[in-house]
Amino acid sequence: MEFTHWDEVFPMHGWDLYDDAAAVVGTETATGLITDTRDLLQYRQLFDRLEALASKGDALTAALARLRSDYASLG
């Protein structure tokens, strides 16, 4: 997803989803293991929304090329 695209999806912290059995959630000061089915469903739904917004294929290649070029121009 490029920074030029706006959407309501904005995660406040990172997480790793392990199938639908657990999520490891990282915040600034701690890490937690979540296994409650209702909570995991929220992380799965958030992941699915982000995945739908993600650039893929040629669009991803072009976005990465622009990012590389911008970074290289920083000197």
MIDOSE-1310 file (N, C-alpha, C; in nm, 2 decimals, decimal comma, always signed):
residues 75
meft	+0,08/-0,12/+0,00/+0,00/+0,00/+0,00/+0,09/+0,12/+0,00; +0,07/+0,21/-0,09/+0,15/+0,33/-0,10/+0,10/+0,44/-0,01; +0,19/+0,53/+0,03/+0,15/+0,64/+0,12/+0,05/+0,74/+0,05; +0,04/+0,73/-0,08/-0,06/+0,82/-0,14/-0,20/+0,77/-0,13
hwde	-0,22/+0,65/-0,08/-0,35/+0,59/-0,07/-0,40/+0,61/+0,08; -0,52/+0,66/+0,09/-0,58/+0,68/+0,23/-0,69/+0,57/+0,25; -0,69/+0,52/+0,37/-0,80/+0,42/+0,41/-0,82/+0,43/+0,56; -0,93/+0,38/+0,60/-0,96/+0,39/+0,75/-0,88/+0,28/+0,83
vfpm	-0,81/+0,19/+0,76/-0,74/+0,09/+0,83/-0,60/+0,14/+0,87; -0,58/+0,15/+1,00/-0,46/+0,20/+1,06/-0,42/+0,13/+1,19; -0,35/+0,02/+1,18/-0,31/-0,06/+1,30/-0,23/+0,03/+1,39; -0,26/+0,01/+1,52/-0,18/+0,09/+1,62/-0,06/+0,01/+1,67
hgwd	-0,05/-0,11/+1,63/+0,07/-0,19/+1,67/+0,09/-0,31/+1,58; +0,20/-0,37/+1,58/+0,23/-0,48/+1,49/+0,19/-0,61/+1,56; +0,17/-0,71/+1,47/+0,14/-0,84/+1,52/+0,18/-0,95/+1,42; +0,19/-1,07/+1,47/+0,22/-1,19/+1,38/+0,10/-1,28/+1,41
lydd	+0,04/-1,32/+1,31/-0,08/-1,42/+1,32/-0,03/-1,55/+1,28; -0,05/-1,65/+1,36/-0,01/-1,79/+1,34/-0,13/-1,87/+1,31; -0,16/-1,89/+1,18/-0,28/-1,96/+1,14/-0,39/-1,89/+1,21; -0,49/-1,96/+1,27/-0,59/-1,89/+1,35/-0,58/-1,94/+1,49
aaav	-0,46/-1,98/+1,53/-0,44/-2,04/+1,66/-0,38/-1,94/+1,76; -0,31/-1,84/+1,72/-0,24/-1,74/+1,81/-0,20/-1,62/+1,73; -0,19/-1,51/+1,81/-0,13/-1,39/+1,76/-0,03/-1,34/+1,86; +0,09/-1,30/+1,81/+0,19/-1,24/+1,90/+0,18/-1,09/+1,87
vgte	+0,15/-1,01/+1,97/+0,12/-0,87/+1,95/+0,24/-0,79/+2,02; +0,30/-0,70/+1,95/+0,40/-0,62/+2,00/+0,36/-0,48/+2,02; +0,39/-0,42/+2,13/+0,37/-0,28/+2,15/+0,50/-0,22/+2,18; +0,50/-0,09/+2,22/+0,63/-0,02/+2,24/+0,70/-0,08/+2,37
tatg	+0,62/-0,13/+2,46/+0,68/-0,17/+2,59/+0,66/-0,32/+2,62; +0,59/-0,39/+2,54/+0,56/-0,53/+2,58/+0,52/-0,61/+2,46; +0,52/-0,74/+2,48/+0,47/-0,84/+2,38/+0,37/-0,93/+2,45; +0,27/-0,96/+2,38/+0,16/-1,05/+2,43/+0,13/-1,16/+2,34
litd	+0,08/-1,27/+2,39/+0,03/-1,39/+2,32/-0,12/-1,39/+2,33; -0,19/-1,39/+2,22/-0,33/-1,39/+2,22/-0,38/-1,52/+2,16; -0,47/-1,58/+2,23/-0,53/-1,71/+2,18/-0,68/-1,71/+2,18; -0,74/-1,61/+2,24/-0,89/-1,61/+2,24/-0,94/-1,60/+2,10
trdl	-1,04/-1,68/+2,07/-1,09/-1,69/+1,94/-1,15/-1,56/+1,89; -1,22/-1,49/+1,97/-1,28/-1,36/+1,93/-1,18/-1,26/+1,90; -1,07/-1,25/+1,98/-0,96/-1,16/+1,96/-0,89/-1,19/+1,83; -0,86/-1,32/+1,81/-0,80/-1,37/+1,68/-0,88/-1,33/+1,56
lqyr	-1,01/-1,34/+1,57/-1,09/-1,30/+1,46/-1,07/-1,16/+1,42; -1,06/-1,07/+1,52/-1,03/-0,93/+1,49/-0,90/-0,91/+1,41; -0,79/-0,98/+1,46/-0,66/-0,97/+1,39/-0,67/-1,03/+1,25; -0,75/-1,14/+1,23/-0,76/-1,20/+1,10/-0,84/-1,10/+1,01
qlfd	-0,94/-1,04/+1,06/-1,02/-0,94/+0,97/-0,93/-0,82/+0,94; -0,85/-0,77/+1,03/-0,77/-0,66/+1,01/-0,66/-0,69/+0,90; -0,60/-0,81/+0,92/-0,50/-0,86/+0,82/-0,57/-0,87/+0,68; -0,69/-0,93/+0,67/-0,75/-0,94/+0,54/-0,78/-0,80/+0,48
rlea	-0,82/-0,70/+0,56/-0,84/-0,57/+0,51/-0,71/-0,51/+0,45; -0,60/-0,53/+0,53/-0,47/-0,47/+0,49/-0,42/-0,55/+0,36; -0,44/-0,68/+0,36/-0,40/-0,75/+0,24/-0,47/-0,71/+0,11; -0,60/-0,68/+0,13/-0,68/-0,63/+0,01/-0,62/-0,49/-0,04
lask	-0,57/-0,41/+0,05/-0,51/-0,28/+0,01/-0,37/-0,29/-0,04; -0,30/-0,40/-0,02/-0,16/-0,41/-0,05/-0,14/-0,41/-0,20; -0,03/-0,34/-0,24/+0,01/-0,34/-0,38/+0,07/-0,48/-0,41; +0,04/-0,53/-0,53/+0,09/-0,66/-0,58/+0,13/-0,65/-0,72
gdal	+0,21/-0,75/-0,76/+0,25/-0,76/-0,90/+0,33/-0,64/-0,95; +0,28/-0,59/-1,07/+0,35/-0,48/-1,14/+0,34/-0,35/-1,05; +0,23/-0,34/-0,98/+0,21/-0,22/-0,90/+0,31/-0,22/-0,78; +0,33/-0,34/-0,73/+0,43/-0,35/-0,62/+0,57/-0,32/-0,67
taal	+0,60/-0,38/-0,78/+0,73/-0,36/-0,84/+0,76/-0,21/-0,87; +0,66/-0,14/-0,92/+0,67/+0,01/-0,95/+0,69/+0,08/-0,82; +0,61/+0,05/-0,72/+0,62/+0,12/-0,59/+0,75/+0,10/-0,53; +0,81/-0,02/-0,53/+0,94/-0,04/-0,47/+1,05/+0,03/-0,55
arlr	+1,03/+0,04/-0,68/+1,13/+0,11/-0,76/+1,13/+0,26/-0,73; +1,01/+0,32/-0,71/+1,00/+0,46/-0,67/+1,06/+0,48/-0,53; +1,03/+0,39/-0,44/+1,09/+0,40/-0,30/+1,24/+0,39/-0,31; +1,29/+0,30/-0,39/+1,44/+0,28/-0,40/+1,50/+0,41/-0,46
sdya	+1,44/+0,47/-0,56/+1,49/+0,59/-0,62/+1,48/+0,71/-0,52; +1,37/+0,72/-0,45/+1,36/+0,83/-0,35/+1,47/+0,81/-0,24; +1,49/+0,69/-0,20/+1,59/+0,67/-0,09/+1,73/+0,70/-0,15; +1,76/+0,65/-0,27/+1,89/+0,68/-0,33/+1,92/+0,83/-0,34
slg	+1,81/+0,91/-0,37/+1,83/+1,05/-0,39/+1,87/+1,12/-0,26; +1,85/+1,06/-0,15/+1,88/+1,12/-0,02/+2,03/+1,14/+0,00; +2,11/+1,07/-0,08/+2,25/+1,09/-0,08/+2,33/+1,01/+0,02
